[in-house]
Amino acid sequence: MDHRKVTLLEVARAAGVSRATVSLVVRKSPLVAEDTRKKVERVMAELDYVRDLGAARLRSNSSHTIGVIVPNLVNSFFTEFLAGVERVMEEEDRVVLLANSQDDTTRQNAILQRFRGHGVDGVILCPAEETDPDLPERLQKWGLAVVQTLREVGTSATDYAGADYAAGILLAIQHLVGQGHRRIAFLSVPARTSAREERLDGVTEALALCGAENAGIIEAELSWKGSEQSAAQVLALPGKPTAVLCFNDILAAGLMLGLRRAGCEPGRDIAVIGLDGLPLAELTYPPLTSVAVDPARIGEMAARLLARRLVCPGIQVERSIVEPRLIIRASSALNMA
């Protein structure tokens, strides 16, 4: 069986164009006329042409790959986030390597070493809990371009892409207070990260601004079982909350399931709001009110920051922040006034 790879020259001859034209098509150059591009792509498909990335790497001294590290794959937020990253990196002709740190710094460090061994050009990192604040500087000493996303260690040490969760929390609490709620609890994850601190600070500030009472803060493991079991803790709070704001949509969905199993109807007996705005929010019962932050857009922003950093390593650090919007559904829309 012949396993020899088809060459650019063979594609060029079959398509009746120059080798340089085929090379431009492979690199998605806008300099090629549309009809010519389609003809070359058709011939490449017929001949089963595969680009030799190893040769391209030798010519450009670049692996044309980037690494993405997320802390978990339970939350579908990261699926949408990755889709945004891949859209941009496809335009940049780069391959994306995805890894799950499981929120463990030892595992995260091992992944970074593997990425380093594979010669990735840069990394988009959502840091694991207890990540050393000096990690960004260490990665930069390795020659890796770094963008942090959603969580951050160090003080403006790298480019950053995320969402203004404090503004989103204010939107949520203003909505709840407008619905007549005054005793509002917050359901958090236990991981001590910048994302958790940002949300807790946002809750404190928003409650004070809106004249509402903090009915309690509880924590739940980021899993379907953990979020469902949090319902018992919510119902046992001495502050007797009439509404619960959740760290993300996963916790909110699980909480509502647990509340219903305890005989408490979300949206009628207690309001529930999530943070993220995932498609999941439309599929829960009742449909979940959520602060949408567009994870795919955050992924795109992170990827564009990294692409920019790869072209101009010495440019000033930049932050790209998505402004949230509140999507109101049945889980919080009952007027209690």
KELOTI-54227 format. One record per atom (N, C-alpha, C, O): residue in three letters; x, y, z. Coordinates in steps of 0.05 Angstrom, whole numbers, plus 5000, padded with zeros to 4 digits. Layout:
BEGIN
ALAXYZ ...
# end
This chain:
BEGIN
MET501749765000 MET500050005000 MET501850255000 MET503750265015 ASP501150454983 ASP502750694980 ASP501850905001 ASP499651005000 HIS503650965020 HIS503051165041 HIS504451435035 HIS504551605053 ARG505551465011 ARG506951705005 ARG505051945004 ARG502851924993 LYS505852165016 LYS504252405016 LYS504252544989 LYS506352564975 VAL501952654982 VAL501752814958 VAL503153084963 VAL502853194984 THR504653174943 THR506153424946 THR504653664935 THR502753634920 LEU505653904942 LEU504454144931 LEU504754154901 LEU502954244886 LEU507054064891 LEU507654074863 LEU505653894847 LEU504753964826 GLU504953664859 GLU503053484846 GLU500253614845 GLU498853584825 VAL499553744867 VAL496953884867 VAL496954104846 VAL495054144831 ALA499154254844 ALA499354474825 ALA499054374797 ALA497654504781 ARG500354164790 ARG500254054763 ARG497453964756 ARG496354004734 ALA496153824776 ALA493453724771 ALA491453954768 ALA489453934753 ALA491954174782 ALA490054404782 ALA490754604759 ALA489154784753 GLY493154564747 GLY493954744726 GLY494755024736 GLY494255224722 VAL495855034760 VAL496755294772 VAL499655254781 VAL500755044780 SER500755474791 SER503555464801 SER503555344829 SER501555344844 ARG505955244837 ARG506255144864 ARG505855374884 ARG504755324906 ALA506655614877 ALA506355844895 ALA503355894900 ALA502555974923 THR501655864879 THR498855904883 THR497655704902 THR495955774919 VAL498455454899 VAL497455244917 VAL498255304946 VAL496755274965 SER500755394949 SER501755474976 SER500055694988 SER499455685012 LEU499255884972 LEU497556104982 LEU494856004990 LEU493756095010 VAL493755814975 VAL491155704982 VAL491355545008 VAL489555575025 VAL493455395011 VAL493855235036 VAL493955425060 VAL492955365081 ARG495255655056 ARG495555845078 ARG493256045080 ARG493356245095 LYS491055985065 LYS488656145066 LYS489156445060 LYS487956615072 SER490856495041 SER491556765033 SER489156895018 SER487956755001 PRO488557145023 PRO486457285008 PRO487357364980 PRO485757484965 LEU489757314974 LEU490857404948 LEU490057224925 LEU490457304901 VAL488856994930 VAL488056814910 VAL485156864901 VAL483356894919 ALA484556874875 ALA481856914865 ALA480056684875 ALA480956454877 GLU477556744879 GLU475656554891 GLU475356304873 GLU475456084883 ASP475156334847 ASP474856104829 ASP477355924830 ASP477155684830 THR479656054831 THR482155904832 THR482355754859 THR483255524859 ARG481655884880 ARG481755764906 ARG479955514907 ARG480855304917 LYS477555534897 LYS475655304897 LYS476755074880 LYS476554844888 LYS477955144857 LYS479054934840 LYS481354784854 LYS481454544853 VAL483154934867 VAL485354814881 VAL484454644904 VAL485454424909 GLU482454754919 GLU481454604942 GLU480054344932 GLU480254134946 ARG478754344909 ARG477454104899 ARG479553904891 ARG479253664897 VAL481753994879 VAL483953804871 VAL485253694896 VAL485853454897 MET485653864917 MET486953764941 MET485253544954 MET486253344964 ALA482553584953 ALA480753384964 ALA480853124948 ALA480952904959 GLU480953144921 GLU480952914904 GLU483552754908 GLU483552504907 LEU485852894912 LEU488452764915 LEU489052694944 LEU491052564950 ASP487152774962 ASP487552724991 ASP490152855001 ASP491752725015 TYR490553104993 TYR492953255002 TYR492753325031 TYR490553415040 VAL494853295046 VAL495053375074 VAL497553555077 VAL499753485068 ARG497153775089 ARG499353965093 ARG501453845111 ARG500853725132 ASP503953875104 ASP506253785121 ASP506953995141 ASP508554175136 LEU505653975165 LEU506154175185 LEU508954165196 LEU510054375205 GLY510153935196 GLY512953915205 GLY514854085188 GLY516554225199 ALA514454075162 ALA516054245144 ALA515454535148 ALA517254705148 ALA512854595152 ALA512154875156 ALA513354985182 ALA514255215183 ARG513454805202 ARG514654885228 ARG517654955224 ARG518655145236 LEU519054785209 LEU521954835204 LEU522455095190 LEU524355235195 ARG520655155170 ARG521055395155 ARG520555645171 ARG521955845168 SER518455635189 SER517655875203 SER518655885232 SER518256085246 ASN519955675241 ASN520855655269 ASN518455685288 ASN518655805309 SER516155575280 SER513755585296 SER512255325293 SER512255205272 SER511055235315 SER509554975315 SER506755015304 SER505454815297 HIS505855255301 HIS503155315292 HIS501055185311 HIS498855115302 THR501855145336 THR499955045356 THR499955225380 THR501855355387 ILE497655225394 ILE497455365420 ILE496055175439 ILE494455005431 GLY496655205465 GLY495355045485 GLY493155195500 GLY493455435505 VAL491055055507 VAL488955175524 VAL488554995548 VAL488154755546 ILE488755115572 ILE488354955597 ILE485955075612 ILE485855305618 VAL483954895617 VAL481554975633 VAL481554805658 VAL482754595659 PRO480054905679 PRO480154755705 PRO478154525707 PRO478454365725 ASN476254505689 ASN474354285689 ASN472854265663 ASN472854465647 LEU471754035658 LEU470053995634 LEU467153935641 LEU465653845624 VAL466553965667 VAL463753935676 VAL462054155665 VAL459754115657 ASN463154395666 ASN461654635658 ASN461854675628 ASN464054705617 SER459554665615 SER459454695585 SER460354975577 SER460655025553 PHE460655155596 PHE461755415590 PHE464355385574 PHE464855535555 PHE466055195582 PHE468655165569 PHE468455045541 PHE470255075525 THR466254895536 THR465854795509 THR465455035490 THR466555045468 GLU463655225498 GLU463155455482 GLU465655635480 GLU466255755459 PHE467055665502 PHE469455815503 PHE471455715483 PHE472655865467 LEU471855445483 LEU473755325464 LEU472955365435 LEU474655405418 ALA470355365429 ALA469355405402 ALA470255685393 ALA470955715369 GLY470155885411 GLY471056145404 GLY474056165398 GLY474856285379 VAL475556025415 VAL478456015411 VAL479155885384 VAL480755995369 GLU477755665378 GLU478455525353 GLU477655675328 GLU479055665308 ARG475555835330 ARG474756005307 ARG476956195299 ARG477656225275 VAL478156325319 VAL480256515314 VAL482756375305 VAL484156455287 MET483456155319 MET485956015313 MET485855875285 MET487955835273 GLU483455805276 GLU483255705249 GLU483955925229 GLU485355865209 GLU483056165234 GLU483856395217 GLU486856435218 GLU488056515198 GLU488056375241 GLU490956415244 GLU492556175235 GLU495056165237 ASP491155975225 ASP492455725215 ASP493955585238 ASP496255495234 ARG492755565261 ARG494055445284 ARG492255215295 ARG489755225293 VAL493455015306 VAL492054785318 VAL491854845348 VAL493754945361 VAL489554775360 VAL489154815388 VAL489254555403 VAL487954355396 LEU490954545424 LEU491154315442 LEU489754375468 LEU490454575481 LEU487754215475 LEU486154275499 LEU486954075521 LEU487353845516 ALA487154185546 ALA487754015569 ALA486154105593 ALA485454345596 ASN485453915610 ASN483853965634 ASN485653935659 ASN486653715664 SER486054155673 SER487754145697 SER486354015721 SER487653945741 GLN483653985720 GLN482153885742 GLN482554055767 GLN482353955790 ASP483154315763 ASP483654505784 ASP485854415803 ASP485754465827 ASP487854275792 ASP490054175808 ASP492754285797 ASP493354255773 THR494254425814 THR496654555804 THR498754355795 THR500254415776 THR498954125808 THR500953925800 THR500353835772 THR502153805755 ARG497853775767 ARG496953685740 ARG497453915720 ARG498353875698 GLN496754155728 GLN497054395711 GLN500054425702 GLN500654475679 ASN501854395721 ASN504654425715 ASN505654205696 ASN507254255679 ALA504653965700 ALA505353745682 ALA504353795654 ALA505753745634 ILE501953905652 ILE500853975625 ILE502554185612 ILE503154165588 LEU503354385627 LEU505054605616 LEU507654495606 LEU508654575585 GLN508754305621 GLN511354185612 GLN510954025586 GLN512654025568 ARG508653885584 ARG508053735559 ARG507653925536 ARG508653875514 PHE506254145541 PHE505854345520 PHE508654455511 PHE509154495488 ARG510254505531 ARG512954605525 ARG514554405508 ARG515854485489 GLY514254145515 GLY515653945499 GLY514553925471 GLY516053855452 HIS511953985467 HIS510853975440 HIS511454235425 HIS510854255401 GLY512654425438 GLY513554665425 GLY511254855418 GLY511355005398 VAL509154865435 VAL506955055430 VAL508055335430 VAL509955405444 ASP506755505413 ASP507655785411 ASP506655955434 ASP507856155441 GLY504355875446 GLY503256035467 GLY501055875482 GLY500355655473 VAL500055985504 VAL498155855521 VAL495956045529 VAL496456275537 ILE493455945528 ILE491156085541 ILE490555925566 ILE489955685565 LEU490756055589 LEU490755925615 LEU488556035633 LEU488356275638 CYS486755855642 CYS484955915664 CYS486155785688 CYS485855545692 PRO487555935705 PRO489355815726 PRO487755645746 PRO485555705754 ALA489055425754 ALA487955245775 ALA488055385802 ALA489555575806 GLU486355295820 GLU486355405847 GLU489155375859 GLU490455165855 GLU490055575873 GLU492655585887 GLU495055595867 GLU497255515874 THR494555685843 THR496755725824 THR498655935835 THR497756145845 ASP501255885833 ASP503256075842 ASP503056335826 ASP503056325801 PRO502856565839 PRO502756815825 PRO505156865807 PRO504957035789 ASP507356725812 ASP509656765794 ASP509556595769 ASP511356615752 LEU507556435766 LEU507456255742 LEU507556405716 LEU509056325698 PRO506056625712 PRO506156765686 PRO509056855679 PRO509856835656 GLU510556955699 GLU513257035694 GLU514956795686 GLU516756815669 ARG514456565699 ARG516056325692 ARG515456235663 ARG517356155649 LEU512956245655 LEU512256165628 LEU513556355608 LEU514456265586 GLN513556605614 GLN514756805596 GLN517756755593 GLN518956805572 LYS519056665615 LYS521856605614 LYS522356365596 LYS524556335584 TRP520356185594 TRP520655955576 TRP520356045547 TRP520955895528 GLY519456295543 GLY518956385515 GLY516156335506 GLY515656355482 LEU514356275525 LEU511556235518 LEU509856485520 LEU509956625541 ALA508456555500 ALA506456775502 ALA504056665518 ALA503256435515 VAL503056835537 VAL500956745555 VAL498656945556 VAL499057185558 VAL496256835555 VAL493856995560 VAL492256845582 VAL491756615580 GLN491656995604 GLN489956875624 GLN487056945618 GLN486457145606 THR485256765627 THR482456805621 THR480656715644 THR481156495655 LEU478656875651 LEU476556805671 LEU477656805699 LEU476156885718 ARG480056715703 ARG481456735729 ARG484156865724 ARG485156875701 GLU485356975745 GLU487857115741 GLU489657085765 GLU488757105788 VAL492257045761 VAL494257055782 VAL496257265774 VAL496757315751 GLY497557385795 GLY499357605789 GLY497757855785 GLY495257845783 THR499158075784 THR497758335780 THR498358445752 THR500458545746 SER496258405735 SER496558495707 SER499158385694 SER500558525680 ALA499758135701 ALA502258015691 ALA502157935662 ALA504157915648 THR499657885652 THR499357795625 THR496857925613 THR495358055627 ASP496457885587 ASP493957955575 ASP491757795588 ASP492257575598 TYR489257905588 TYR487057765602 TYR484457805587 TYR483958025577 ALA482857595585 ALA480257605573 ALA478157495593 ALA478657285605 GLY476057635598 GLY474057545617 GLY471457705615 GLY470957825594 ALA469957705636 ALA467357845636 ALA467158015661 ALA468557965681 ASP465558225660 ASP465158395683 ASP462958275700 ASP460558345698 TYR463758075717 TYR461757935733 TYR460558125755 TYR458258085763 ALA462058315764 ALA460958505784 ALA458558655773 ALA456558685786 ALA458858745748 ALA456658885735 ALA454358685730 ALA451958765733 GLY454958435723 GLY452758245720 GLY451258185745 GLY448858155745 ILE452758165767 ILE451458105793 ILE449658345801 ILE447458305812 LEU450558585795 LEU448858815801 LEU446258805785 LEU444058855795 LEU446458725759 LEU444058705743 LEU442158495755 LEU439658545757 ALA443258275764 ALA441558055776 ALA440258145802 ALA437858095806 ILE441658275819 ILE440558355845 ILE438558585841 ILE436558595855 GLN439158765823 GLN437158975817 GLN434558855808 GLN432358945815 HIS434758645791 HIS432358505782 HIS430858375805 HIS428358405807 LEU432258245822 LEU430958105845 LEU429658305864 LEU427358265873 VAL431058525869 VAL429858725887 VAL427458845874 VAL425458905887 GLY427558885848 GLY425158985833 GLY422858795834 GLY420558885832 GLN423358545838 GLN421258335841 GLN420358305870 GLN418558145875 GLY421458475887 GLY420458465915 GLY422258305934 GLY421558295958 HIS424458195925 HIS426258035942 HIS428058225959 HIS429158415948 ARG428358155984 ARG430158306002 ARG432258126015 ARG434358226023 ARG431657876017 ARG433557686030 ARG434657506008 ARG433357315999 ILE437157556001 ILE438357425978 ILE440857275986 ILE442557385999 ALA440957015980 ALA443256855986 ALA445056815962 ALA444156865939 PHE447556735966 PHE449356685944 PHE450456405946 PHE451456325967 LEU450256245925 LEU451255975923 LEU453855985908 LEU453856045884 SER456055915921 SER458755935909 SER460055665906 SER459055465916 VAL462255665891 VAL463955425890 VAL466055465912 VAL466555695921 PRO467255255922 PRO469255275944 PRO472055375935 PRO473555465951 ALA472655345909 ALA475355405899 ALA476055695904 ALA474555875896 ARG478255745918 ARG479156015924 ARG480756125899 ARG483156075896 THR479356265883 THR480556375859 THR479656675855 THR477956765870 SER480856805836 SER480157085831 SER477257105822 SER475857295827 ALA476256895808 ALA473556895798 ALA471556895822 ALA469557025821 ARG472156735842 ARG470456715866 ARG470556985881 ARG468457075889 GLU472957095884 GLU473157355899 GLU471657575884 GLU470357745897 GLU471857575858 GLU470557785842 GLU467557765846 GLU466157965849 ARG466457525846 ARG463557495850 ARG462757565878 ARG460757705882 LEU464257475899 LEU463557535926 LEU463557835931 LEU461757945944 ASP465657975921 ASP465758265924 ASP463458395910 ASP462258585920 GLY462758285886 GLY460458395871 GLY457858365886 GLY456158545886 VAL457458135899 VAL454958095915 VAL454858285938 VAL452758415942 THR456958315953 THR457058505976 THR456358785967 THR454658915980 GLU457658875946 GLU457159155936 GLU454359185925 GLU453059395931 ALA453358995910 ALA450759015898 ALA448459015920 ALA446559165918 LEU448758835940 LEU446758825961 LEU446659095976 LEU444459195982 ALA448959205982 ALA449059465996 ALA447859685979 ALA446259845989 LEU448459685953 LEU447459895935 LEU444459875932 LEU443060075930 CYS443359625932 CYS440559585927 CYS438859575953 CYS436459555952 GLY440259595976 GLY438859586001 GLY437659316008 GLY435559296022 ALA438959105999 ALA437958826005 ALA439758696026 ALA441958796032 GLU438758476037 GLU440158346059 GLU441558096048 GLU440557946032 ASN444058056058 ASN445457816052 ASN444357586069 ASN444757586094 ALA442857406057 ALA441557196072 ALA443356956077 ALA442556756088 GLY445856966067 GLY447756756072 GLY449256676047 GLY448356706025 ILE451756576052 ILE453456476030 ILE454056186036 ILE455156126057 ILE453456016017 ILE454055736020 ILE455755645996 ILE455855775976 GLU456955415999 GLU458755305978 GLU457855025970 GLU456854875986 ALA458254975945 ALA457554705934 ALA459654615914 ALA460654785899 GLU460254365914 GLU462054255895 GLU460954295866 GLU458554265862 LEU462654365847 LEU461754405820 LEU461354135807 LEU462954035792 SER458954025812 SER458153775800 SER455053765802 SER453953915818 TRP453853585787 TRP450953575788 TRP450053475816 TRP448053585827 LYS451453285827 LYS450653185854 LYS451053405875 LYS449353455892 GLY453453545874 GLY453953745894 GLY452053975892 GLY451154075913 SER451354065868 SER449454285866 SER446654205875 SER445254375887 GLU445853965869 GLU443153875878 GLU443053865908 GLU441053945920 GLN445153765921 GLN445253745950 GLN445254015964 GLN444654035987 SER446054225949 SER446254485961 SER443454595969 SER443254775985 ALA441354475958 ALA438654575964 ALA438054545994 ALA436754726005 ALA438954336006 ALA438454296035 ALA439754516051 ALA438654616071 GLN442154596043 GLN443554816056 GLN442155076053 GLN441955236071 VAL441155126029 VAL439655376024 VAL437255396041 VAL436655596054 LEU435755176042 LEU433255176057 LEU433655196087 LEU431855266102 ALA436155126096 ALA436755126125 ALA438055396133 ALA438555436157 LEU438455576115 LEU439755826122 LEU437955986142 LEU435556006138 PRO439156086164 PRO437556236183 PRO436356496171 PRO434356596181 GLY437656596150 GLY436756846137 GLY434256806121 GLY433057006111 LYS433356556117 LYS430956486101 LYS430856646075 LYS429056816072 PRO432556586057 PRO432656736032 PRO430156686015 PRO428956466015 THR429256896001 THR427156865981 THR428256845953 THR426756795934 ALA430956885951 ALA432256865925 ALA435056775929 ALA436356825949 VAL436156635908 VAL438956535909 VAL440256615883 VAL439256545861 LEU442556745885 LEU444256805862 LEU446456595862 LEU447656555883 CYS446956465839 CYS448856245838 CYS451356325823 CYS451356495805 PHE453656205830 PHE456256255818 PHE456156215788 PHE457456355773 ASN454756005779 ASN454455955750 ASN451855805745 ASN450355735763 ASP451355755719 ASP448855625711 ASP448755335720 ASP446555225725 ILE451055195722 ILE451054915730 ILE450054895759 ILE448354725765 LEU451155065777 LEU450155055804 LEU447255125806 LEU445755005821 ALA446355325790 ALA443555405791 ALA441655185781 ALA439555135794 ALA442455045760 ALA440754825750 ALA440554605770 ALA438354495775 GLY442754525782 GLY442754315803 GLY441154395827 GLY439754235839 LEU441454655835 LEU440054755858 LEU437054735854 LEU435554645871 MET436154815830 MET433254805825 MET432154515826 MET429954475836 LEU433754325816 LEU432954045818 LEU432653965847 LEU430653835855 GLY434654035863 GLY434553965892 GLY432254105906 GLY430953975923 LEU431654355899 LEU429354495911 LEU426754355905 LEU425054325923 ARG426354275880 ARG423854145872 ARG423553885887 ARG421353815896 ARG425753735890 ARG425653475904 ARG425053515934 ARG424053335947 ALA425653755944 ALA425053815972 ALA422253945975 ALA421554025997 GLY420753955953 GLY418054065955 GLY417954365953 GLY415854485960 CYS420154495944 CYS420254785942 CYS420454855912 CYS422354775899 GLU418555005901 GLU418355055873 GLU419955305865 GLU419255525872 PRO422155275849 PRO423655505840 PRO421855685822 PRO420355585806 GLY422155945826 GLY420556135811 GLY417856195824 GLY416556385817 ARG417056015843 ARG414556075857 ARG415156115887 ARG414456315898 ASP416555915899 ASP417255935928 ASP419856075932 ASP420256195953 ILE421656065913 ILE424356185916 ILE425356235888 ILE425156075870 ALA426556475884 ALA427656545858 ALA430556445856 ALA431956445876 VAL431356375832 VAL434056285827 VAL435156415802 VAL433756425781 ILE437656515804 ILE438956635781 ILE441756515778 ILE443156475798 GLY442556455753 GLY445256365748 GLY446956575735 GLY445956795729 LEU449456505731 LEU451356685718 LEU452756525696 LEU453956315702 ASP452556615672 ASP453956505648 ASP452256535623 ASP453256615602 GLY449656475625 GLY447956485602 GLY448356265582 GLY448356305558 LEU448656015592 LEU449055785575 LEU446355695562 LEU444255755573 PRO446455555540 PRO444055445528 PRO442455265548 PRO440055245546 LEU443955145566 LEU442754975587 LEU440555135602 LEU438555005610 ALA440855395605 ALA438955555620 ALA436155545609 ALA434155575624 GLU435855505583 GLU433255495570 GLU431955215573 GLU429555185569 LEU433555015581 LEU432554745582 LEU431854655610 LEU430654435614 THR432454815631 THR431754735658 THR428854775663 THR427354895647 TYR427854665686 TYR425054715694 TYR425054835722 TYR425954715741 PRO423955075724 PRO423155255702 PRO425555365687 PRO427855345697 PRO425255485664 PRO427455615650 PRO428955815668 PRO427655955683 LEU431555805667 LEU433255955686 LEU433856235677 LEU434856285655 THR433356425695 THR434356695691 THR437356695695 THR438356575714 SER438856825677 SER441756805678 SER442957065668 SER441857205650 VAL445357125679 VAL446957345669 VAL448757235647 VAL450557075652 ALA448257315622 ALA449657205599 ALA452257365595 ALA452257615595 VAL454457215591 VAL457057345586 VAL458357255560 VAL460557345553 ASP456957085544 ASP457956995518 ASP460756865520 ASP462656995512 PRO460856615529 PRO463456485532 PRO464956455505 PRO467456465505 ALA463556415483 ALA464856395457 ALA466256655451 ALA468456655439 ARG465056875457 ARG466357135452 ARG468857175469 ARG470857275460 ILE468657085494 ILE471057105512 ILE473256935500 ILE475557015500 GLY472556695490 GLY474556525477 GLY475756665453 GLY478256645449 GLU474156795437 GLU475256935414 GLU477057155422 GLU479257195411 MET476357305444 MET477957525453 MET480657425464 MET482757535458 ALA480557205479 ALA483057085489 ALA484857005466 ALA487257045467 ALA483756875445 ALA485256785422 ALA486457025407 ALA488757015398 ARG484957235404 ARG485957475390 ARG488257605406 ARG490157705394 LEU487957605432 LEU490057725448 LEU492657555445 LEU494857665444 LEU492357295444 LEU494657115442 LEU495957155414 LEU498357165411 ALA494257165393 ALA495257205366 ALA496857465364 ALA498957485351 ARG495757665376 ARG497057935377 ARG499757915391 ARG501758035382 ARG499757775413 ARG502257745429 ARG504357585414 ARG506757645416 LEU503557395399 LEU505457235383 LEU506757395361 LEU509057355355 VAL505257585350 VAL506357755329 VAL508157975341 VAL510258045330 CYS507258085364 CYS508758315376 CYS509258245406 CYS507658335423 PRO511258095412 PRO511757995440 PRO511958225460 PRO511258185484 GLY512958455452 GLY513558665472 GLY511458865476 GLY511859065490 ILE509058825464 ILE506959035466 ILE505859045494 ILE506158855510 GLN504459265500 GLN503359305527 GLN501159105533 GLN499659025515 VAL500959015558 VAL498958825567 VAL496158955563 VAL495759185568 GLU494258785553 GLU491558875547 GLU489558705560 GLU489958465564 ARG487258825568 ARG485058675580 ARG482558705562 ARG481958925553 SER481258485556 SER478758485540 SER476558375558 SER476658145566 ILE474558545562 ILE472458475581 ILE469658485568 ILE469058685555 VAL468058275570 VAL465358265560 VAL463458395580 VAL463558335604 GLU461758565569 GLU459658675586 GLU457258485587 GLU456358395567 PRO456258425611 PRO454158225614 PRO451358335607 PRO450958585606 ARG449458155603 ARG446658235600 ARG444958025614 ARG445557795615 LEU442758125626 LEU441057955641 LEU438857845624 LEU437357995610 ILE438557575623 ILE436357445609 ILE434357345629 ILE434957155644 ILE431957465630 ILE429957395650 ILE428157175640 ILE426957195619 ARG427956965657 ARG426156745651 ARG424456675676 ARG424456835695 ALA423156455676 ALA421156395696 ALA422356345724 ALA420856355743 SER424856285726 SER425956215753 SER426156455771 SER426656415795 SER425656695761 SER425856925778 SER423757135773 SER423757355785 ALA421957085755 ALA420257295745 ALA417757345761 ALA416157525755 LEU417257195782 LEU414857235799 LEU415057495814 LEU416957535829 ASN413157675811 ASN413157925826 ASN412057885854 ASN409757805858 MET413757945874 MET412957895902 MET412058155916 MET411258145939 ALA412258385902 ALA411658635915 ALA408658645924 ALA407858845935 
# end
